[in-house]
Amino acid sequence: MCININLNMNYIGYYRVSTKKQWKSGLGLDAQKEAVKNYVKKQGGEILDEFIEVESGKKNDRPEIEKALNISKENKINARDRKIKFVVVDNPNATNFTLHILVAVAEHEREMISKRVIEALVQAKKRGIILGKNGKALSKKNKKDADYFALKLKPLIEEIRDRQIKTVSRILDLKG
């Protein structure tokens, strides 16, 4: 999403991902930034600043969007006077009314997904499925595999240590 903060085609970029894993990969953010950059370029505008939020869509407390909106206050633009235009670059012609409807639909769908998952888990329990069983079984197997792998590497690690090898190329020479 980007925010058009005045009539001179200046924009504030606002990007959000839901998880730290998405933030670390950067892929979702890069795609959002590219979309905003392309949109602003087509409008002949300029991105004045950018804000990134790593926050679930379930939360309403979003400090970075607040910072972006505060820029409008610094420029003496009042959101209620409709001088701030929110632009979702995937749907740039959406009005504020349309955006409110889309947000409400997304919120409703998120709640419905949550209810369906909870109900599916209840049904699974009724059928006698022990939830979390696979995780415990896999954990034991993975630990066993990791211990076996460590035992296989132990002689090589001891040789590296005993010979005081400190570079990767020297370690690779051991193999040949």
Residue frames relative to the residue before (quaternion, step in Angstrom):
aa qw qx qy qz dx dy dz
M 1.0000 0.0000 0.0000 0.0000 0.00 0.00 0.00
C 0.0483 -0.7628 0.6366 0.1021 3.54 -1.18 0.39
I 0.3307 -0.7367 0.5637 0.1734 3.51 -1.23 0.48
N 0.2501 -0.7326 0.6132 0.1574 3.56 -0.78 1.03
I 0.1629 -0.8562 0.4840 0.0778 3.57 -0.31 1.21
N 0.8112 0.0413 -0.0996 0.5747 3.59 1.14 0.04
L 0.6769 -0.5244 0.3390 0.3896 3.54 -1.24 0.06
N 0.5980 0.5848 -0.3605 0.4127 3.61 1.23 -0.07
M 0.5337 -0.6688 0.3760 0.3556 3.58 1.25 0.46
N 0.3898 0.6644 -0.5231 0.3648 3.53 0.99 0.89
Y 0.1369 -0.8169 0.5598 0.0243 3.53 -0.94 0.91
I 0.2434 -0.6900 0.6579 0.1784 3.49 -1.38 0.44
G 0.2883 -0.7534 0.5640 0.1764 3.57 -0.81 0.97
Y 0.0194 -0.7715 0.6359 -0.0006 3.55 -0.96 0.91
Y 0.0294 -0.8070 0.5875 -0.0515 3.53 -0.66 1.18
R 0.0227 -0.8085 0.5881 -0.0072 3.57 -0.95 0.86
V 0.0419 -0.7319 0.6788 0.0429 3.49 -1.18 0.78
S 0.5431 -0.6826 0.4021 0.2783 3.55 -1.14 0.62
T 0.8175 0.2059 -0.0773 0.5323 3.58 1.05 -0.70
K 0.6151 -0.5393 0.4273 0.3850 3.55 -1.29 0.41
K 0.5944 0.5664 -0.3586 0.4442 3.60 1.11 -0.66
Q 0.6552 0.4884 -0.3075 0.4874 3.60 0.97 -0.84
W 0.6399 0.5250 -0.3247 0.4577 3.58 1.01 -0.81
K 0.6692 0.5119 -0.3045 0.4443 3.58 0.90 -0.95
S 0.6606 0.4994 -0.3222 0.4588 3.59 0.95 -0.80
G 0.2901 -0.8031 0.4744 0.2139 3.57 1.12 -0.67
L 0.4991 0.6977 -0.4188 0.2978 3.58 1.20 -0.33
G 0.6762 0.4837 -0.2970 0.4696 3.58 0.87 -0.92
L 0.6534 0.5089 -0.3094 0.4673 3.56 0.99 -0.83
D 0.6418 0.5260 -0.3281 0.4515 3.57 0.94 -0.86
A 0.6531 0.5100 -0.3112 0.4654 3.58 0.98 -0.84
Q 0.6533 0.5068 -0.3138 0.4668 3.58 0.97 -0.84
K 0.6589 0.5135 -0.3093 0.4543 3.57 0.92 -0.93
E 0.6462 0.5190 -0.3149 0.4625 3.57 0.98 -0.85
A 0.6521 0.5127 -0.3158 0.4606 3.59 0.95 -0.85
V 0.6628 0.4888 -0.3058 0.4777 3.59 0.95 -0.87
K 0.6376 0.5357 -0.3266 0.4470 3.58 0.93 -0.90
N 0.6775 0.4903 -0.2904 0.4651 3.58 0.90 -0.93
Y 0.6404 0.5255 -0.3221 0.4583 3.58 0.98 -0.83
V 0.6859 0.4873 -0.2850 0.4592 3.57 0.81 -1.04
K 0.6270 0.5383 -0.3316 0.4552 3.58 1.02 -0.79
K 0.6580 0.5084 -0.3045 0.4647 3.60 0.97 -0.89
Q 0.6779 0.4791 -0.2832 0.4804 3.57 1.14 -0.66
G 0.4313 -0.6923 0.4650 0.3443 3.58 1.26 -0.27
G 0.4892 0.6880 -0.4030 0.3535 3.54 1.20 0.50
E 0.3655 -0.6965 0.5749 0.2252 3.50 -1.39 -0.19
I 0.3487 -0.7013 0.5792 0.2260 3.56 -1.07 0.77
L 0.2819 -0.7941 0.5214 0.1348 3.56 -0.52 1.22
D 0.7886 -0.0832 0.1076 0.5997 3.55 1.02 -0.81
E 0.2039 -0.7737 0.5879 0.1194 3.56 -1.25 0.35
F 0.1077 -0.7824 0.6124 0.0340 3.54 -1.12 0.77
I 0.1566 -0.7861 0.5952 0.0566 3.54 -0.98 0.93
E 0.1026 -0.7850 0.6105 0.0243 3.54 -0.92 0.98
V 0.1196 -0.7359 0.6618 0.0778 3.55 -1.04 0.87
E 0.3608 0.7267 -0.4760 0.3393 3.53 0.09 1.32
S 0.5386 -0.6184 0.4723 0.3231 3.53 -1.09 0.75
G 0.5467 -0.6170 0.4611 0.3284 3.54 -1.14 0.63
K 0.5663 0.6144 -0.3737 0.4026 3.57 1.28 -0.32
K 0.6930 0.4943 -0.2744 0.4474 3.59 1.14 -0.63
N 0.3244 -0.7493 0.5489 0.1791 3.53 -1.03 0.83
D 0.6193 0.5336 -0.3420 0.4635 3.58 1.21 -0.44
R 0.1563 0.7951 -0.5626 0.1641 3.56 -0.20 1.29
P 0.2971 -0.8104 0.4788 0.1606 3.58 -0.06 1.31
E 0.6671 0.5233 -0.3265 0.4178 3.61 0.95 -0.76
I 0.6365 0.4886 -0.3486 0.4843 3.61 1.00 -0.66
E 0.5990 0.5525 -0.3560 0.4573 3.59 1.12 -0.64
K 0.6366 0.5180 -0.3265 0.4687 3.59 1.00 -0.82
A 0.6456 0.5182 -0.3173 0.4626 3.56 0.98 -0.87
L 0.6805 0.4801 -0.2909 0.4709 3.57 0.93 -0.85
N 0.6038 0.5671 -0.3570 0.4317 3.60 1.10 -0.62
I 0.5596 0.5854 -0.3949 0.4338 3.58 1.14 -0.50
S 0.6202 0.5382 -0.3479 0.4524 3.57 1.06 -0.72
K 0.6317 0.5226 -0.3351 0.4643 3.58 1.05 -0.74
E 0.6340 0.5331 -0.3249 0.4563 3.57 1.01 -0.83
N 0.7191 0.3991 -0.2308 0.5200 3.55 1.15 -0.65
K 0.4615 -0.7236 0.4037 0.3170 3.53 1.36 0.40
I 0.4387 0.6434 -0.4923 0.3888 3.53 0.92 0.96
N 0.2177 -0.7969 0.5544 0.1016 3.57 -0.74 1.02
A 0.4626 -0.7075 0.4644 0.2641 3.57 -0.68 1.12
R 0.6515 0.5295 -0.3286 0.4328 3.58 0.99 -0.75
D 0.6450 0.5022 -0.3250 0.4755 3.57 1.15 -0.48
R 0.4530 -0.7252 0.4078 0.3202 3.55 1.36 0.16
K 0.4246 0.6907 -0.4866 0.3255 3.58 1.09 0.56
I 0.6314 0.4282 -0.3445 0.5471 3.56 1.27 -0.11
K 0.1040 -0.7922 0.5998 0.0428 3.53 -0.75 1.00
F 0.2615 -0.7356 0.6056 0.1543 3.54 -0.83 1.03
V 0.0818 -0.7880 0.6098 0.0217 3.54 -0.84 0.99
V 0.1593 -0.7331 0.6539 0.0975 3.53 -0.78 1.06
V 0.3782 -0.7895 0.4251 0.2300 3.55 -0.24 1.24
D 0.5971 0.5438 -0.3711 0.4584 3.61 1.20 -0.35
N 0.7772 0.1299 -0.0500 0.6137 3.57 1.26 -0.46
P 0.0276 -0.8840 0.4662 0.0219 3.59 0.73 1.08
N 0.6722 0.4975 -0.3114 0.4514 3.61 1.15 -0.38
A 0.4309 0.7018 -0.4656 0.3239 3.58 1.26 0.01
T 0.3524 -0.7167 0.5629 0.2129 3.55 -1.01 0.85
N 0.6876 -0.4382 0.3529 0.4591 3.57 -1.27 0.11
F 0.6272 0.5375 -0.3272 0.4591 3.58 1.04 -0.79
T 0.6562 0.5046 -0.3031 0.4722 3.58 0.90 -0.93
L 0.6498 0.5209 -0.3190 0.4524 3.58 0.94 -0.86
H 0.6316 0.5233 -0.3341 0.4644 3.59 1.00 -0.79
I 0.6487 0.5079 -0.3154 0.4709 3.58 0.98 -0.84
L 0.6686 0.5031 -0.3078 0.4529 3.61 0.88 -0.91
V 0.6317 0.5159 -0.3292 0.4759 3.58 1.03 -0.78
A 0.6583 0.5070 -0.3123 0.4605 3.60 0.93 -0.88
V 0.6479 0.5069 -0.3186 0.4709 3.60 0.96 -0.81
A 0.6551 0.5060 -0.3134 0.4653 3.61 0.93 -0.86
E 0.6396 0.5235 -0.3150 0.4666 3.57 1.00 -0.85
H 0.6523 0.5100 -0.3049 0.4705 3.57 0.96 -0.89
E 0.6624 0.5025 -0.3092 0.4617 3.60 0.90 -0.88
R 0.6256 0.5289 -0.3384 0.4630 3.61 1.00 -0.78
E 0.6565 0.4995 -0.3058 0.4753 3.60 0.97 -0.84
M 0.6594 0.5077 -0.3100 0.4597 3.59 0.97 -0.84
I 0.6207 0.5262 -0.3404 0.4711 3.61 0.99 -0.77
S 0.6475 0.5206 -0.3158 0.4583 3.57 0.92 -0.90
K 0.6641 0.4963 -0.3019 0.4706 3.60 0.91 -0.89
R 0.6565 0.5084 -0.3188 0.4571 3.61 0.96 -0.84
V 0.6432 0.5102 -0.3289 0.4667 3.60 0.97 -0.77
I 0.6487 0.5092 -0.3188 0.4672 3.59 0.92 -0.88
E 0.6722 0.4886 -0.2985 0.4694 3.59 0.90 -0.88
A 0.6312 0.5245 -0.3357 0.4624 3.61 0.99 -0.74
L 0.6498 0.5049 -0.3154 0.4726 3.60 1.00 -0.77
V 0.6150 0.5310 -0.3401 0.4734 3.58 1.06 -0.75
Q 0.6711 0.4950 -0.2957 0.4661 3.60 0.90 -0.92
A 0.6304 0.5316 -0.3327 0.4575 3.58 1.01 -0.80
K 0.6442 0.5126 -0.3172 0.4708 3.60 0.97 -0.83
K 0.6356 0.5350 -0.3238 0.4527 3.58 1.00 -0.84
R 0.6853 0.4638 -0.2756 0.4892 3.59 1.09 -0.68
G 0.5929 -0.6202 0.3445 0.3810 3.56 1.27 0.07
I 0.4325 0.6838 -0.4782 0.3416 3.57 1.21 0.20
I 0.2898 -0.7478 0.5740 0.1656 3.55 -0.84 1.01
L 0.3058 -0.7824 0.5189 0.1587 3.54 -0.41 1.26
G 0.7864 0.2975 -0.2395 0.4855 3.55 -0.98 0.83
K 0.4531 0.7098 -0.4409 0.3108 3.58 1.27 -0.19
N 0.6709 0.5073 -0.3090 0.4439 3.58 0.87 -0.92
G 0.6266 0.5443 -0.3393 0.4426 3.56 1.00 -0.74
K 0.6638 0.4921 -0.2997 0.4768 3.57 0.97 -0.85
A 0.6601 0.5042 -0.3088 0.4634 3.58 0.95 -0.88
L 0.6658 0.4915 -0.3031 0.4726 3.58 0.93 -0.89
S 0.6121 0.5588 -0.3495 0.4370 3.58 1.01 -0.76
K 0.6628 0.4938 -0.3029 0.4744 3.59 0.92 -0.91
K 0.6638 0.5014 -0.3073 0.4621 3.58 0.92 -0.91
N 0.6611 0.5075 -0.3121 0.4560 3.60 0.91 -0.90
K 0.6347 0.5162 -0.3323 0.4693 3.60 1.01 -0.76
K 0.6428 0.5207 -0.3136 0.4662 3.55 0.96 -0.88
D 0.6647 0.4989 -0.2967 0.4704 3.60 0.94 -0.92
A 0.6560 0.5125 -0.3088 0.4600 3.58 0.99 -0.85
D 0.6369 0.5179 -0.3256 0.4691 3.59 1.00 -0.80
Y 0.6476 0.5189 -0.3097 0.4642 3.59 0.96 -0.89
F 0.6509 0.5166 -0.3040 0.4658 3.58 0.97 -0.92
A 0.6466 0.5197 -0.3109 0.4640 3.59 0.98 -0.88
L 0.6495 0.5132 -0.3175 0.4625 3.60 0.98 -0.81
K 0.6378 0.5235 -0.3207 0.4651 3.58 1.06 -0.77
L 0.7134 0.4544 -0.2537 0.4693 3.60 1.02 -0.77
K 0.4819 0.7190 -0.4153 0.2798 3.57 1.19 -0.53
P 0.6813 0.4758 -0.3300 0.4479 3.67 0.75 -0.85
L 0.6465 0.5165 -0.3198 0.4616 3.58 1.01 -0.81
I 0.6582 0.5029 -0.3085 0.4677 3.58 0.91 -0.87
E 0.6470 0.5107 -0.3231 0.4650 3.59 0.98 -0.79
E 0.6373 0.5198 -0.3277 0.4651 3.59 1.01 -0.79
I 0.6352 0.5223 -0.3228 0.4686 3.59 0.96 -0.87
R 0.6726 0.4913 -0.2908 0.4708 3.56 0.91 -0.92
D 0.6810 0.5024 -0.2925 0.4453 3.60 0.85 -1.01
R 0.7273 0.4070 -0.2378 0.4987 3.59 0.99 -0.79
Q 0.3700 -0.7703 0.4432 0.2707 3.57 1.36 0.05
I 0.2287 0.7733 -0.5441 0.2319 3.54 0.93 0.96
K 0.1033 -0.8456 0.5238 0.0024 3.54 -0.76 1.08
T 0.7142 0.4072 -0.2678 0.5023 3.62 1.19 -0.08
V 0.6060 -0.5693 0.4229 0.3602 3.52 -1.22 0.59
S 0.6493 0.5245 -0.3341 0.4378 3.60 0.90 -0.81
R 0.6460 0.4988 -0.3221 0.4796 3.60 1.03 -0.69
I 0.6141 0.5265 -0.3426 0.4779 3.58 1.06 -0.72
L 0.6622 0.5051 -0.3041 0.4625 3.57 0.94 -0.86
D 0.5999 0.5630 -0.3561 0.4431 3.59 1.10 -0.61
L 0.5793 0.5911 -0.3717 0.4205 3.59 1.13 -0.59
K 0.6386 0.5635 -0.3152 0.4186 3.53 1.06 -0.82
G 0.7369 0.4267 -0.2211 0.4754 3.56 0.99 -0.85
